Amino acid sequence: MRTGYFYSLIFALLTSASIAAIAAPAAKHESVAAPQAVGQPAKTQGAKVDLNGADATTLQRELSGIGKGKAEAIVAYREDNGPFSSVEELLEVKGIGKAILDRNREKLEVN
């Protein structure tokens, strides 16, 4: 009988300790900024992507729903047809639809 009581106390103690460990707030670590790649400007909050000046890598990285293929298609369209005259002209690029344009409209500009 004493053994059963002892095991119950040990179980209660371990359960309480594990619950306290889970419920305790985690220590906050200082965030370390990732180093910028050489030659690439740092992205500032609120910065827009220039459709006429951005390369495929920048388009892919900064725009939602744009992968490598679509980014390369945007650059190819620009090289074949000249610079974009408006953001809406992006709809002429194969694979770019209204949903992708609407999702990224605030991030885009034409200079």
N, C-alpha and C positions, 0 to 999 in steps of 0.2 A: 504494500500500500504506500509506503514511504517512497519507493522508487517511482511509482506512477505520479505522485504529487511533485516529486523533484523534476521529472521530465516535463510536466505541465508548466512548472515555473520557468524552466530553461526555454521551452517553446514560446512562452509569453514574452520573455526577455528578448529573444532573438527576433520575434515578430515585431515588437516595438522598435527595436533598433533598426530593422530594415525599413520600416515605414518612416521613421524619422530621417533616415538617410535619403530616401526617395523624395520626401516632402521638403527637405532643406533646399534653399535656393543655391544654385550652382554659382561658384565663384566666377566673376567676370574677368575674362582675360583681355588685356589690351590688344586691340586689333592692330595688325601690322599691315600697312598699305603695300599692295603688290607693286613691284617695280615696273615702271613704264618701259616699253620696248624702245630701243634707240630709234630715233627718226619719226616716231609717232607722237602727235600732239596729245596732251592729256585731255580727256573728255571732261568738259565742264557741264554741270547740271544746267539743263535748259538749252544746251547747244543743239543746233539743227544740223542735219546732214544735207549737204549741197548735192543735188542730183547730177549736176554738171561737173563736179570736181572730185567726188568720192570714188575710190577704187572699189573693186568687187569685195575685198576683205572688209572694208569699212561698212559697206552696205549690208553685208551679211551679219556683221557684229552688232550694228546699231539698230537695225530694223526688225520688227517682229514679223515672223512668217516668211522671211527671206533667207533661203539657204544658199549654198554655193552656186547651184545652177541658175536660180533666179537672179542672183547678184551679177553673175557673168552675163546673163541675158540683158540686164539693164545696161551694162557697160557696152555690150555689143550693139544694142539699139542706138545708144548715144554715138558710137563711132560710125555707124552706118547712116544715121539720119541727122546728125548734128546735135547741138545741145538742146536740152529740153526747154521749151518756152513756158511751160507751166507744170505744176505738180500733177494736174489731171492727165497730162500727156503720158504719164506712167502707165495708164490703162492700155496703151497701145503695145506695150511689151507683152510678149507671149508668156502666160503663166501668172500675170498680175491681174487680179480682179478687183472689183469694187470693195470687197471686204478687207483685203490686204491694204488697199489705199486708205480706206477709212481708219484702219487701225494705226496707220503710220503718218497720217496727214499732219499732225502736230509736230512731228519730228523732221519733216521735209521742207526744203526750200529750194528755189531755183535762182541762181545768181548768174 
